[in-house]
């Protein structure tokens, strides 16, 4: 994926001015942009066009952002779609709910459109890096991560992960035992600017543990390194 014209973004917001501004900024940066002002239209476009990334408002008519996120993650044909959630709510719990059901990241309104463009570019850079590292398979105990096929199994059973959960696990399993700091995982591996996103990272780790750990309350795979961050397995 080398041309922006092949990089498709769906912008979903019931505020038509926000949609207009984001579309203008993204198209000026070379991205192909689809738009929707309600949840039903958004789902139609997602199923028809299969954009790689969706910028999704939390509060929408017909289907809200949480409903759409659940539907995307439950559909194998859409499950790898990257979801950047927009929310006007400031409560931390609202952000955490979005992350827990499968959003990859969030931005709180009001926002700078240039920040959105930067996040979109960062996401596509990570997609390109994943494509370049295809055909690599990593194993640790009963866990298998196939980077090329974007496939994870635990005890030979498929584990469905969000794009961000997969990136975290792929990063960890490539260096078993290495203690990644939060800065490394957030900034270098996920590609976001490190701006008080520790809770975001911790939410993704918590979700990942629920899916791969025999006992998420006593993790033996993704371990906390106190004062540092996380590692996969023993040092």
C-alpha positions, 0 to 999 in steps of 0.5 A: 500500500504505497499510494494514498489513493488506495487508502480509504477512510470513512468519516461518520458524524451527524455534525455535517460541518465536522464531516465537511472539514475532515473530508477536506483535510483528508482529501487534501492529504491524498486519502480517499474519503467516504462520509456518513451522517448516521449509523445505518448509512455508515454500516452500509458503506462499511459493508460495501466499500470496506475502508481500512479506517473509520473515524466514528462519532460516538453519538449518532442517530439510528445506530450509535458509535458503540453499536457500530463498533460491536457490529464491526468487531463481530463481522469477520470481513470487517474485524480488521477495520481500524476504528478511531472514535470521536467523542464529545463526552469527557468522562473517562468511563465513556472512553474506556467503554469504547476501547473495551468493545473494540475501538483502537483509539479515541479523540475528544471533541473539540479537536484539531483536524490536523491531529486527525490527519496525523493519526490517519497517516500513522495508522496507514504507516503501521499497516504498511509495516505489517504488510512488509513483515508478512509471512512471519509466524511467532510462537510462545508456549500455547500462543501462536501469532501469524503476522502475515495472516493477521491470525492468532491462536491459543491452544490451537483455537482462533482468538479474535483480536482488534487491530490494536490488540493484535499490534500489541501482541505481535510487538510483545511476542517478537521479543519474548521476555523484553520489558517494553515501557509504556512509551515504547508500546504507545509511541513507537509501536502503536504510533500515537503521540504519548499524551497521557495515554497510559490508561488507553494502553492499559485498557487494551492490555486488559482486553488482550488478557481476557482473550488469551490468558487462562486466568486474566486476573493472574496473567502468565503471558502478558505480564506487568513489569512494575514501574516499566510497562509490560512483557510477554513471558518470563525474562 
